[in-house]
Amino acid sequence: MTGELSIPVQGGALATPQEYVDFTEAWLANRRLSANTRDAYRRDVRGYLSWCGEHGVEPLQARFTHVNEYGRWLESCVDQRTGRTIAATTVARKLSGLSSWYEFLHKLGMIPANPVTGADRPSVERDHSATIGMSPGEVDALLRAAADDSPRHHALLTLLADLGLRVGEVCKLDLTDLGHERGHRTVRFSGKGGKPRRRALAPGTAAALDHYLQQRAAQVHVAVEDLSGPVFVSESGRALDRHAVFRLVRRLAERAGIPSAAQLSPHSLRHAFATTARGEGVPLEDVQDAMGHADPRTTRRYDRDRHNLDRDPSYAIWAARARRGNAS
């Protein structure tokens, strides 16, 4: 947090920066969240408190008008990764987390009401995903580029593509998470909210993973079964982080000649997993289970996004014009 905050709360007491840290940690401890989500919420609250300090707003006396002002400020901020202003979905997520934080303080009796409740939140389109998707052919091209690059990168992107895992889930995989169950090669991991999950590895996925682990074991002169620690490690032996995977996807997508390479992310492979599975006739509920979506509406969003493009009337208009041109 930037600067010192001296903020009167109910009863005339003062809340110090450390007390706000304590409030936030207590709030997070009362929610079932993954470590990555907790970190994101911490950053969001810290950013809001910094904004309050810079604008002379007392957080525990904030009104919905202050939250509106903060929301408009967020909308004007530039995302350093993209060079564009922050997406409406990101602003909505930050305000949602802030609302939960305030609601927790309200239940503790620290504030009379949640100021985010009456705030004007950005409208978020629910009919399609903001993630730039990929066609099956583009995924194939990306995996070929990964195979040419290194066994590690091929195994990593194959897991993302074939299982539709979140990048954080893949980065946290440990070798003890790999196993065999009822004739299947499997991987166990913690999903969103810390929920334990299990997925099967298809033959090609398992082969890519085995090839990488065999190479890794040979480099340190041990048997594969004697390897330990994270599944995917850097040259220094530390677990790969999501930022490294983000850069990897874009670098290999550019090498593969994918037109949208500069806009892709690891989540693009998760998006492609959902749309490809539905295109191959996999039932919606099976895709929902595989992706770990608690709400089927989240899975349907990917499906609608696929149909919105595949069934765009512009293709019919173009085809009709082409037929007329050929007939004349």
Long-range contacts (C-beta under 8 A, 24 or more apart in sequence): 1-46, 1-49, 1-50, 1-53, 2-50, 2-53, 2-54, 3-50, 3-53, 3-54, 4-53, 5-49, 5-52, 5-53, 5-59, 7-58, 7-59, 7-60, 7-61, 8-58, 8-60, 8-61, 9-60, 9-110, 9-111, 10-60, 10-109, 10-110, 10-111, 10-112, 15-59, 15-60, 17-49, 20-45, 20-49, 20-59, 23-101, 23-104, 23-105, 23-110, 24-101, 26-104, 27-100, 27-101, 27-104, 27-105, 30-104, 31-100, 32-193, 32-194, 33-193, 33-194, 34-168, 34-190, 34-191, 34-192, 34-193, 34-194, 36-168, 36-242, 37-192, 37-193, 40-97, 41-97, 41-100, 41-101, 44-93, 44-94, 44-97, 44-98, 45-97, 45-98, 45-101, 47-94, 48-94, 48-98, 60-105, 60-110, 60-111, 61-111, 62-115, 63-115, 64-115, 64-116, 64-117, 64-118, 64-119, 66-115, 67-95, 67-98, 67-115, 67-116, 67-119, 68-119, 68-120, 71-95, 71-119, 71-120, 71-121, 71-122, 75-122, 87-130, 88-122, 88-123, 88-124, 89-124, 89-130, 91-121, 91-122, 92-121, 92-122, 92-124, 95-119, 95-121, 95-122, 96-121, 126-297, 126-301, 127-301, 127-304, 127-305, 127-308, 128-301, 128-304, 128-305, 128-308, 129-271, 129-301, 129-302, 129-305, 131-265, 131-267, 131-268, 131-270, 131-271, 132-260, 132-263, 132-264, 132-265, 132-268, 132-271, 133-268, 133-271, 133-272, 133-275, 133-305, 133-306, 134-258, 134-260, 134-264, 134-268, 134-269, 134-271, 134-272, 135-272, 136-272, 136-276, 136-279, 138-253, 138-256, 138-258, 138-272, 139-269, 139-272, 139-276, 141-256, 141-257, 141-258, 142-249, 142-252, 142-253, 142-256, 142-258, 142-269, 144-256, 145-252, 145-253, 145-255, 145-256, 146-252, 147-208, 149-252, 149-255, 151-208, 151-211, 151-212, 151-215, 152-212, 152-215, 152-216, 152-232, 153-248, 153-252, 154-208, 154-211, 154-212, 155-208, 155-209, 155-211, 155-212, 155-213, 155-232, 156-212, 156-232, 156-240, 156-245, 156-248, 157-248, 157-249, 157-252, 157-269, 158-204, 158-205, 158-208, 158-209, 159-187, 159-205, 159-208, 159-209, 160-245, 160-266, 160-269, 160-270, 160-273, 161-269, 161-272, 161-273, 162-201, 162-202, 162-204, 162-205, 162-273, 163-187, 163-199, 163-201, 163-205, 163-273, 163-290, 164-269, 164-270, 164-273, 164-274, 164-277, 164-290, 164-291, 165-189, 165-199, 165-270, 166-191, 166-192, 166-266, 166-267, 166-270, 167-242, 167-245, 167-246, 167-266, 167-267, 168-242, 170-231, 170-232, 170-245, 170-266, 171-230, 171-232, 171-239, 171-240, 171-241, 171-242, 171-245, 172-230, 172-239, 173-230, 173-231, 173-232, 174-229, 174-230, 174-231, 175-227, 175-228, 175-229, 175-230, 175-231, 177-231, 178-209, 178-231, 191-292, 192-292, 195-292, 197-292, 199-290, 242-266, 271-302, 271-305, 274-299, 274-302, 274-303, 275-302, 275-303, 275-305, 275-306, 278-302, 278-303, 278-306, 279-306
